[in-house]
Amino acid sequence: MSNLEDIIKTSTSLGDLQHVHGLGVIPILTEEVPELQVLETLESALRIGVARITETSPGGEVPFLLLQNTGDRPIIILDGEEVIGGKQNRIINTTLVILANTKRKIPVSCIQAGRWRHEGANFKSAGSVFRARSRAVQKATVTASVRERDSFRSDQSAVWDEVSASLHELGVNSVTSDFREGREKVAHKLEEFVERIRSSKNQIGSIFINAQGILGLEMLGTPALFSQVCEKVTRSFAFEVLSEPELNGTSIEAVRRWWDKVLQSRFTRHTSPAAGEDIRVGTEDLIGSGLIWNGVLVHFSCFPNVRTETHRRTREERR
């Protein structure tokens, strides 16, 4: 197995800490930009009408949707991206590149357990990525499924538990147990983080922290690509600090050590459900995944490892 540093084509460094309320952001910077074909983001492709997401059939399947790309550019979809509509709202289980003029069945998880009826045939982008803490749980179960069964399915019950815990935490009583209702309640707070956190010229990613330590990281193949997804990535991590105090006097030495550990982490390679090669990091300390396409690591996200059962038990005890 290779380690992550072997597949990052350029030298990287960490920038200066920025903080907004309880969220700290440390930029991941690159010295040179790898050659990469222009990728359309999911929300852009849906907006201009070159992408269409539907249920796989009139009856539908909870763990799968159908995506058709009728455009002349590949589309990149990040793991955890939220899509709304169809018979129930979903999140994408793994990062995908859907080639031009291609139709693909894509693996998803439900984030609205109480609805199974159409709200329009086509799905829309929510412009957001599932909250960071819950993505770590989802990613751990998908990684186990990929390694054990070559399947990109999540533990749906674990995802529903995360949605339920979020709604309880936010004081939202959703008839259909819809994560979107929780997000809408705090949307104005999330947008304050979005407005104040901007990507810089040579930035390809960010490491996010709170007062307790590392929340995780998000990294894209080029600065241009990261700038396009920066807002929805920020919403994912800002969700974790909405009720936390200001982050003051924090050293990033621990962040540097964690980043070095990520770079040295070994990964397994797997055939993606779409284009490229899916990679998985799963150690005692880290849970991560990404996609290599045309020789470039186009997306990688990583979190401190969460033991799903322990996490679930803690949530139950807190409730």
C-alpha positions in Angstrom: 0.0 0.0 0.0 1.1 3.6 -0.8 0.7 6.5 1.6 -1.2 9.6 0.9 1.9 11.8 0.4 2.9 9.5 -2.5 -0.2 10.5 -4.6 -0.3 14.2 -3.9 1.5 15.6 -6.9 2.7 18.9 -5.5 4.4 20.0 -2.3 1.9 21.2 0.3 2.2 23.4 3.4 -0.2 24.7 6.1 -1.1 28.4 6.2 -2.0 30.6 9.1 -4.9 29.8 11.5 -8.1 31.8 10.9 -11.0 31.5 13.4 -14.6 32.4 13.2 -16.4 32.1 16.6 -15.6 28.5 17.7 -14.3 27.2 14.4 -10.6 27.3 13.4 -9.5 26.9 9.8 -6.0 26.2 8.7 -5.5 26.4 4.9 -3.7 23.6 3.0 -1.6 25.4 0.3 0.1 24.0 -2.8 3.2 25.2 -4.6 2.1 24.2 -8.1 -1.2 23.2 -9.6 -1.5 19.8 -11.3 -3.0 19.5 -14.8 -6.6 18.6 -14.4 -9.5 18.7 -16.8 -12.2 21.2 -15.8 -14.8 19.5 -13.6 -18.4 20.8 -13.2 -19.6 20.8 -9.6 -22.9 19.0 -8.9 -24.9 22.2 -8.1 -23.6 24.0 -11.2 -24.5 21.0 -13.4 -28.0 20.8 -12.0 -28.4 24.6 -12.3 -27.5 24.8 -16.0 -29.5 21.7 -16.8 -26.7 19.2 -17.9 -27.3 16.9 -14.9 -30.4 15.1 -13.8 -30.9 13.0 -10.7 -33.9 10.7 -10.3 -35.0 7.6 -8.5 -33.7 4.5 -10.3 -37.2 3.4 -11.2 -40.9 4.3 -10.4 -40.6 2.2 -7.3 -37.2 3.6 -6.3 -34.4 2.1 -4.2 -33.4 3.7 -0.9 -29.6 3.1 -1.4 -29.3 4.2 -5.0 -30.2 7.1 -7.3 -29.7 7.6 -11.1 -27.6 10.4 -12.4 -27.4 11.4 -16.0 -24.7 13.8 -17.3 -25.7 15.2 -20.7 -23.0 17.9 -20.7 -19.6 17.9 -22.3 -17.7 18.1 -19.0 -17.3 15.5 -16.2 -19.2 16.2 -13.0 -17.7 15.9 -9.6 -19.9 14.9 -6.6 -18.4 15.0 -3.1 -19.1 12.3 -0.5 -21.8 13.6 1.8 -23.4 16.0 -0.6 -27.1 16.5 0.1 -29.7 16.2 -2.6 -33.4 16.9 -2.0 -36.5 15.6 -3.8 -37.6 12.3 -5.2 -39.2 9.9 -2.7 -36.9 11.0 0.2 -33.8 13.3 0.6 -30.4 11.6 0.4 -26.7 12.1 0.8 -24.0 10.7 -1.6 -22.0 7.8 -0.1 -18.6 8.4 -1.9 -16.9 11.0 -4.1 -17.7 10.4 -7.8 -16.7 11.7 -11.2 -19.4 11.2 -13.8 -18.0 11.5 -17.3 -19.6 13.5 -20.0 -22.7 12.0 -21.7 -22.9 9.2 -19.1 -25.6 7.7 -17.0 -24.7 6.1 -13.6 -26.4 4.5 -10.7 -24.9 6.2 -7.6 -24.8 4.9 -4.0 -26.6 7.1 -1.4 -28.0 7.1 2.1 -31.4 8.4 3.3 -31.5 11.4 5.6 -35.4 11.6 5.8 -36.6 8.3 7.3 -40.3 9.2 7.4 -41.0 10.0 3.7 -41.4 7.6 0.8 -43.4 9.5 -1.7 -42.5 11.8 -4.6 -41.8 15.5 -4.2 -41.1 16.0 -7.9 -39.3 13.5 -10.1 -36.0 15.3 -10.1 -33.6 16.0 -7.3 -32.1 19.4 -6.5 -28.8 20.2 -4.8 -29.1 21.4 -1.2 -25.8 23.3 -1.7 -24.5 21.6 1.4 -22.5 18.6 2.7 -23.8 16.5 5.6 -22.5 17.6 9.0 -18.9 16.7 9.7 -19.4 14.5 12.7 -22.1 12.5 11.0 -20.0 12.1 7.8 -17.3 10.5 9.9 -19.8 7.8 11.1 -21.2 7.4 7.6 -17.7 7.1 6.1 -16.6 4.5 8.6 -19.6 2.2 7.7 -19.1 2.8 3.9 -15.4 2.0 4.2 -16.1 -1.3 6.1 -18.6 -2.2 3.3 -16.2 -1.4 0.5 -13.4 -3.4 2.1 -15.5 -6.4 3.1 -18.1 -6.6 0.2 -16.9 -4.3 -2.5 -20.1 -2.3 -1.9 -20.5 1.4 -1.3 -23.5 1.1 1.0 -23.6 2.7 4.4 -25.1 1.4 7.6 -28.5 3.1 7.0 -29.5 2.7 10.7 -26.4 4.5 11.8 -27.1 7.4 9.4 -30.7 7.7 10.7 -29.4 7.7 14.3 -27.2 10.7 13.3 -30.1 12.5 11.8 -32.2 11.8 14.9 -29.5 13.0 17.2 -29.0 16.2 15.2 -32.8 17.0 15.2 -32.9 16.4 19.0 -29.8 18.6 19.5 -31.4 21.4 17.6 -34.9 21.0 19.2 -36.6 20.2 15.8 -39.6 18.0 15.7 -39.7 16.8 12.1 -42.7 14.6 11.1 -40.6 12.9 8.5 -37.3 13.0 10.5 -35.8 15.3 7.8 -32.3 16.5 8.4 -33.0 19.4 6.1 -35.5 20.8 8.6 -32.7 20.9 11.2 -30.3 22.6 8.7 -32.9 25.2 7.8 -33.3 26.2 11.5 -29.6 27.1 11.8 -29.0 28.2 8.2 -28.6 31.9 9.2 -25.9 30.9 11.6 -24.1 28.8 9.1 -24.1 31.6 6.5 -22.1 33.8 8.9 -19.2 31.3 8.7 -19.6 31.1 4.9 -19.4 34.9 4.5 -16.2 35.1 6.6 -14.3 32.1 5.5 -12.9 32.5 2.0 -10.4 30.4 0.0 -7.0 32.0 -1.0 -5.1 31.8 -4.3 -3.0 28.7 -3.6 -5.4 26.9 -1.3 -6.5 23.3 -2.1 -8.0 22.5 1.2 -8.6 23.2 4.9 -8.1 21.5 8.2 -10.9 22.4 10.7 -10.6 22.5 14.5 -12.6 23.4 17.5 -11.6 23.9 21.2 -11.5 20.1 21.7 -9.2 19.4 18.8 -9.4 18.3 15.2 -12.7 18.1 13.4 -11.3 16.9 10.0 -10.1 18.1 6.6 -11.3 18.6 3.1 -8.9 18.7 0.1 -9.6 19.1 -3.6 -7.3 18.6 -6.7 -6.8 22.3 -7.5 -7.3 25.7 -6.0 -10.0 26.5 -8.5 -12.0 23.4 -7.6 -11.6 24.0 -3.9 -12.9 27.6 -4.2 -16.0 26.3 -5.9 -16.8 23.9 -3.0 -15.5 26.0 -0.1 -18.9 27.2 1.0 -20.6 23.9 1.3 -17.6 22.4 3.0 -17.6 25.3 5.5 -21.3 24.6 6.3 -20.4 21.0 7.1 -17.8 21.8 9.7 -19.5 25.0 11.0 -22.4 22.8 12.0 -20.2 21.3 14.8 -19.4 24.6 16.6 -22.8 26.5 16.6 -23.1 26.5 20.3 -19.3 26.6 21.2 -17.4 29.6 22.7 -14.9 31.6 20.8 -11.7 29.8 19.8 -8.8 31.8 21.3 -5.1 31.2 21.8 -5.0 28.0 19.9 -1.6 26.5 18.8 -1.5 24.7 15.4 1.4 22.4 16.4 -1.1 19.6 17.1 -2.7 20.3 13.7 0.7 20.0 12.0 1.3 16.6 13.8 -2.1 15.4 12.7 -1.5 16.5 9.1 1.8 14.6 9.1 -0.1 11.6 10.3 -2.6 11.9 7.5 0.1 12.3 4.9 1.8 9.1 6.1 -1.4 7.1 6.4 -1.7 4.1 4.1 -4.7 3.5 2.0 -6.4 0.7 0.0 -7.5 1.1 -3.6 -11.0 0.2 -4.9 -12.9 0.4 -8.2 -15.1 3.5 -8.1 -18.8 3.1 -9.0 -18.1 5.8 -11.6 -14.8 7.0 -13.1 -11.4 6.8 -11.3 -10.1 4.9 -8.3 -11.6 5.1 -4.8 -9.2 5.1 -1.9 -9.8 4.3 1.7 -7.9 5.2 4.9 -9.1 3.3 8.0 -6.8 3.2 11.1 -7.3 3.4 14.8 -6.9 7.2 14.5 -8.2 8.1 11.1 -11.1 7.5 8.8 -10.8 9.0 5.3 -11.6 8.5 1.6 -10.9 10.1 -1.7 -10.9 9.7 -5.5 -8.0 9.5 -7.9 -8.9 10.4 -11.4 -6.5 10.8 -14.3 -3.6 10.5 -11.9 -4.8 13.3 -9.7 -6.2 13.1 -6.2 -9.3 15.1 -7.0 -10.9 14.9 -3.6 -10.0 13.7 -0.1 -11.7 14.1 3.2 -10.5 12.7 6.5 -11.7 12.7 10.1 -10.5 11.5 13.5 -11.8 7.9 13.6 -15.2 7.4 15.3 -16.3 4.0 16.5 -19.9 3.8 15.3 -21.3 1.8 18.2 -19.5 3.9 20.8 -20.8 7.1 19.1 -24.3 5.8 19.0 -24.3 4.6 22.6 -23.0 8.0 23.7 -25.8 9.8 21.9 -28.4 7.5 23.4 -27.0 8.2 26.9 -27.0 11.9 26.3 -30.7 11.8 25.2 
